Amino acid sequence: MAAGIALVTGAGSGIGRGCALALLAEGWQVVFLGRREPPLKDAIASAGEQAAQGLALPCDVSDAAAVDAAFDQLRQRYGRLDLLFNNAGVSLPNQLPGDLAIADWKRAVDINLHGAYHCLAAAFRLMRTQQPMGGRIINNGSISAHSPRPGSIAYTATKHAVSGLTRAASLDGRPFDIAVGQIDIGNVASDMTEKMMAGVAQADGSIRPEPRMELQAVVDTFMAMARLPLSANMLFTTVMATRMPYVGRG
């Protein structure tokens, strides 16, 4: 897919930042969307000469009205959207069902599921009416969309739901040349996964350290999906640390 206009949610740090910067480096004009403006601007500034092609757009994806307003700004500035990376998400400390506060459950659902839907729906509205019609949407799932970790009921439930979004939207997007796929990621090196090096709970009740992979492996996989022509779609792909205990978990 030729470089065009992209929007990346959760672009101020981690996977979102890395993928947004990779898009800039390949000539895309990229909207960096996230809750706080300073990290977005810092990410864009780090792009050097390509920084002029980046736009920081503060937005809480769990707020449908805020998402619609952000997409209105995008449409007014660029006139179209060619790629959405639905990346923003939140994880919670491990807790058993019944111990998880309902406010934390709702927060996970609001960001991981509702936020993904708000952005996907806004992208659909734009992509199916723009000329030329179509575009690509990549949802950030998780290996938890297939196999849960102990104590992860809210995160796991929302990531299973994201897989449902991906499948349904992929089908609904066909008449409009909208290709929808999902990248499921396991243990990328980040502040969020530092605890895995010390040891995390496994399905068999043990506590074991888990290996991690470099962020670049995720970025490379994402870019392979982004580069596909709209006549091809990578519906689901998994990129994971080779030795992590995922396959055969339990």
N, C-alpha and C positions, 0 to 999 in steps of 0.2 A: 504494500500500500504506500503510495507516494506521500511525502510529508504534507501535512495540512494543519488544521486547527485541532488541538488536543486539550482536554481538561483532565486533571489528575486531582482526586480528592485525597485528603490526608497528606498533602505534598510538602509539609513543613519538616518532615523528619523521616528517617528509616526508608522503607520500601518505596513509599510515595515520592519522597525527595529523589532517591536514586533513579527511579524510572522517569520522573519528570525531567531531570537533568540529561538523561540519555536521549530523550526525545528532542530537547533543545539542541544537543550536539549533532543530531541528524537533520536539523533544519526545520523542525516543527515549530509553530507558534504555540506556546503552552500556557494555559491558565493554571496557576498553582492555587488550589483551593484548600482552605483549612480554617479552623476556628480562630486562630490567632495570627495577626498580620506580620509581626516581627520575624517569626521563623520562616514564613513564606518569602519575605523580602531577603532574608539572609541566604536562603537557598538559591534564589534567582541571582543574587549578587555573586555567588560562587561560580556562576557559569561563565564569567569573563566576557568575552566578545559576544557570546550568544545571549547575554542577559537582556538585551533590548527586545528579544523575542518572547520574554516571559512577562506574565501579568499576575500579581498577587491579588487574590480575591477572598477576603475573609467571609466565612459562611459556616453555620452550624448545620450539618446535613440532616440532623434529626428534625429540623424546622422546615416543613414543606413550603411555607411562604418564603422563607429565606432562600431556599434552593431555587424556587421559581424566579425570585428577584435576581439571583446570581446568573441564571441562564438567560434572563432578559438582557442583562448587561453584556454577556458573551455575544448574544445575537446582534445587539446593537453595534458592538465593536467590530465583530468579525463576519457576521452574516450567516455563519454556518458552524457545524461541529463535525469533525471527521472521526474523532476517537475520544471515548470516555474511559478512564481507568477508575473504576469504582473501588477505591482502596481503603477509604477511611473505616476504622473499626476500633473496638475496645475489647480488652480481655479483663477478667475479674480474678481475684484470688480464689483458690480452690475451696469450694464449700459444698456440703451435702444438700440435697433437696430438703427443704424444710428449715435449713439454717440460713439460706440465702435471703437477704432482705428484699422485699418486693420492689423497693425503689431501685436496687441494683439490677434486679431482673429487668425492670422496665427500661433502665438506662441501656443495657445491652441490646434489648430489642429495638429501642428507638434509634440507636446509632448503627448497629450491624445490619438490621433488617429494614426498618423504616427508612433509614438514611440511604441505603443502597437502592431501595425502590424509588424514593423521591428523585434521586439523580437519574436512574434509569428511565423513569417515566418522562422526565423533562427532556432527556436526550432523545427519546423516541419521538416526542412531539416535534422537535426541531429536525431530526434526521429524516423523518418521513415526508416533510413538507419542503425542505430545502432543495435547491437545484444546483448541481445534480443531486438526486436523492440518495440516501444511504449513509452508512458509517459503521464503525466498529465499537462495541462495548465489551470491555474486559472486566469481569468481577473478580475481586480478590476473595477467594474462598479460604480453605484451610484443609490440612489433612484431617482435622476434626470433623469436617463435613462427611468423612467416611468412617472414621474410627475415633471414638471419644477418649479423652484422658479422664482419670478419676477426678471427681469434684468439679467438672467443667460443664454442668448442665446448661447454663445460660449461653455460654459461648458456643457449645456444640449444637444446641437447638437452632441458634440463629444462623450458624454456618450451613447446617442442613437446609434451612429455608433459603439461603442464598443460592444453593444448588438448584432448588426449585425455581427460583427467579431466572436463573441462567437457562434452564431447559425450556421453560415456558416462553421467555422472551426470545430465545433463539428461534423457536417455531413461529412466534408472532411477527418476528422481524423479516422473515423470508420475502413477503410481497414487497417490502420496501428497501431491499438490499442492505438491511441492517444485520450484521454478523455479531452474534453474542457468544462469548466464551468465558471460561473461568480458569484461573491459575490457582492451584492449591499448593501451599508452601509449608515446608516442615523445617523448623529450627534454623532460621537465618540468624547470623551473628548480629546481636543488637543488645541494647541495655535491657530490653524486655526479656531476653532469653539468657541473661547472665546466670540466673539461678539453675539453669539446666546443667551447667558445668559442675555444680556442686552435688546435684542429685535431685531428681523429681520422682513423684509417685508413678508406679507402673500398674498395669492392669492386674498383675499377679500379686499385688500387695507390697512388692519390694520398692526400695528407693535406689535409683541408679542414675549416674550421670549420663547425659546424652550429648553426642557430638553435634556441632553446628557447622554450617557452611557460610561462605562469604556472600555478602550482599550482591556482588557482581554476578553470581550464578543466577540469582533471581532476576536481575536486570536483563541479563542476556536472554533468559527464557521469555520474559515479557516482551522484549524487542522482537524476538522471533515471531510472536503472535501479532504484534503491531504491524510488522512489515508485510504480512500476508495480503494478497489482493482480496477484495470483497467477494470474489467468486470462490474463496476457500475460507474455512473456519476451523480453528482448533477449539473444539467444544469444551474439552477438559484436558488439562495437563497438570502433572504433579512434579514439582522440583523439591528435592529434599536432601538433607545430609545423608550420604551413602550408608553410613553405619548406624543411623538412628533406629531405635526399636519401634518401627512403625509397621512394616510388613510382618505379619504374624504376631501382631501385638496381642497379648493375653495368653 
